[in-house]
């Protein structure tokens, strides 16, 4: 015959471990009954706790009631602790994920700290290659200077250039690459292009080899370039001319240690040689500046190059200590 159902207060005392041994023993014996087991099963279901092992303990007549009672309480305590752990985890885990993501962003982009910059200057007679943290590259020609952040920002990748550089930019439509030339900005998604912007020269030239770029001048004019386009911007007038030369690949030949002159004035030739070989030229006869040159060479020997130039025009190059004197051969 089924036992009388214990009152709710006594049951709660037993569960809370506040009952005396007599009441505890009475409850344990009641839990052995079908009615008690039904109640226990429903109570555990409500608390999202199922332990098959507990049923075998309750049905064992060989285990003392007090031991059964203690093991039941132990299971309920574990259940309560587990529930609190789950509740805490539900609150803590989202914050942990957000914190981890923010930590990653701050590590990658320095969101909280002041931006630190680095600057590299390439002296005359030298060239160098720089790889940015995003994998983009720039080849810097002689007498060039570039300034860039140690870590790019979250929204853009921006560098400042004086001189000449050939850029190979990794594509990232969410973080455009910007080359600041002071009076001109070049905005890039992913492409290769050559920039020549020496501060002492009036013209800035940009030649796009692949991809697409957009130029923005300090007069808020925009120019979009297609592969093969050359933009020539005059700092003084603000005029920008877009052309499509057949020899556009020659403009970046310097990074392969090639010198290419195409109907170039002696003045332009001397500027290039002075940067590439760190040498000074002195004009003795001003009529020498009337000549122009077309030459393609990958020789690293300056004397050899000067002799090749002498074959083209009557201009003569004479080494005098640390300088090279320029005059015109007399008949």
Residue pairs with C-beta under 8 A, 6 or more apart in sequence:
2 33
2 34
2 35
3 29
3 30
3 33
3 35
3 36
5 30
5 35
6 26
6 27
6 30
10 19
10 23
10 26
10 27
11 27
11 39
13 19
13 23
14 23
14 24
14 27
14 69
14 73
15 73
15 76
17 73
19 27
21 66
24 65
24 66
24 69
25 65
25 66
25 69
27 36
27 69
28 65
28 66
28 68
28 69
28 72
29 65
30 36
31 37
31 39
31 40
31 58
31 68
31 72
32 58
32 59
37 55
37 58
40 54
40 58
40 72
44 50
44 51
44 54
44 79
47 76
47 79
47 80
47 83
48 79
48 83
49 75
49 76
49 79
49 82
51 75
54 71
54 72
54 75
57 63
57 68
57 71
57 72
58 68
58 72
60 68
102 111
105 111
105 154
106 112
106 113
108 151
109 151
109 152
109 153
109 154
110 116
110 150
110 151
111 154
115 149
115 150
115 151
115 153
116 149
116 150
116 151
117 147
117 148
117 149
117 150
118 147
118 148
118 149
118 150
119 145
119 146
119 147
119 148
120 128
120 130
120 140
120 145
120 146
121 144
121 145
122 128
122 140
122 141
122 142
122 143
122 144
122 145
122 163
123 142
123 143
123 278
124 142
124 143
124 274
124 275
124 276
124 277
124 278
125 142
125 275
125 276
125 277
125 278
126 142
127 139
127 140
127 141
127 142
127 254
127 255
127 257
128 139
128 140
129 137
129 138
129 139
129 140
130 137
130 138
130 140
130 146
131 137
132 138
132 148
132 152
132 157
132 159
133 150
133 151
133 152
134 152
134 157
134 170
134 172
134 175
135 170
136 157
136 167
136 168
136 169
136 170
136 177
137 167
137 168
138 146
138 159
138 165
138 166
138 167
138 168
139 165
139 166
139 255
140 146
140 163
140 164
140 165
141 163
141 164
141 165
141 254
141 255
141 275
142 163
142 275
142 276
142 278
143 163
143 198
143 275
144 161
144 162
144 163
144 164
144 165
144 198
145 161
145 162
145 163
146 159
146 160
146 161
146 162
146 163
146 165
147 159
147 160
147 161
148 158
148 159
148 160
149 158
152 158
152 175
153 175
154 175
155 174
155 175
156 175
156 176
156 177
156 178
157 172
157 175
157 176
157 177
157 178
158 177
158 178
158 179
158 180
159 177
159 178
159 179
159 180
160 179
160 180
160 181
160 182
161 179
161 180
161 181
161 195
161 197
162 181
162 197
162 198
162 199
163 196
163 197
163 198
164 194
164 195
164 196
164 197
164 198
164 254
165 179
165 194
165 195
166 192
166 193
166 194
166 195
166 252
166 255
167 177
167 179
167 188
167 191
167 192
167 193
167 194
167 195
168 192
169 177
169 188
169 189
169 190
169 191
169 192
169 211
170 177
170 190
171 189
171 190
171 211
172 189
172 190
173 189
173 190
176 187
176 188
176 189
177 187
177 188
177 189
177 190
178 185
178 186
178 187
178 188
179 185
179 186
179 188
179 195
181 195
181 197
181 204
182 218
183 204
183 217
183 218
183 233
183 235
184 197
184 204
184 206
184 215
184 216
184 217
184 218
184 233
185 215
185 216
186 193
186 195
186 206
186 213
186 214
186 215
187 213
187 214
187 215
187 216
188 211
188 213
189 211
189 212
190 211
191 208
191 209
191 210
191 211
191 212
191 213
192 208
192 209
192 210
192 211
193 206
193 207
193 208
193 209
193 211
193 213
193 225
194 205
194 206
194 207
194 209
194 251
194 252
195 204
195 205
195 206
196 204
196 205
196 206
196 251
197 204
197 205
202 234
202 235
202 236
203 232
203 233
203 234
203 235
204 231
204 232
204 233
204 235
205 230
205 231
205 232
205 233
205 251
206 213
206 215
206 225
206 230
206 231
206 233
207 229
207 230
207 231
207 248
207 251
207 252
208 225
208 226
208 227
208 228
208 229
208 230
209 227
209 228
209 248
209 249
209 252
210 227
211 227
212 224
212 225
212 226
212 227
213 224
213 225
214 222
214 223
214 224
214 225
215 222
215 223
215 224
215 225
215 231
215 233
215 240
216 222
217 223
217 233
217 238
217 240
218 238
219 238
221 238
221 240
223 231
223 240
223 242
225 231
225 242
228 244
228 245
228 248
229 242
229 243
229 244
229 248
230 242
230 243
230 244
230 245
230 248
230 251
231 240
231 241
231 242
232 240
232 241
232 243
233 239
233 240
233 241
234 240
247 262
250 260
250 262
253 259
253 260
254 276
256 298
257 298
257 300
258 296
258 297
258 298
259 272
259 276
259 295
259 296
259 297
259 298
259 299
259 305
260 295
260 296
261 268
261 269
261 272
261 293
261 294
261 295
261 296
262 294
263 292
263 293
263 294
264 272
264 292
264 293
264 294
265 289
265 291
265 292
266 288
266 289
266 290
266 291
266 292
266 293
266 315
266 326
267 289
269 293
269 309
270 281
270 326
273 279
273 281
273 302
273 305
274 280
274 281
277 302
279 302
279 322
279 323
279 324
280 322
280 323
280 324
281 323
281 324
281 325
281 326
282 320
282 323
282 324
282 325
282 326
283 289
283 326
284 325
284 326
284 327
285 326
285 327
285 328
287 328
288 315
288 326
288 327
288 328
291 312
291 313
291 314
291 315
293 309
293 312
293 313
294 312
295 305
295 308
295 309
295 312
297 304
297 305
297 308
299 305
303 319
306 317
306 324
309 315
309 317
310 316
310 317
314 328
314 329
315 326
315 327
315 328
315 329
316 326
316 327
316 328
316 329
317 324
317 325
317 326
318 324
318 325
318 326
318 327
319 325
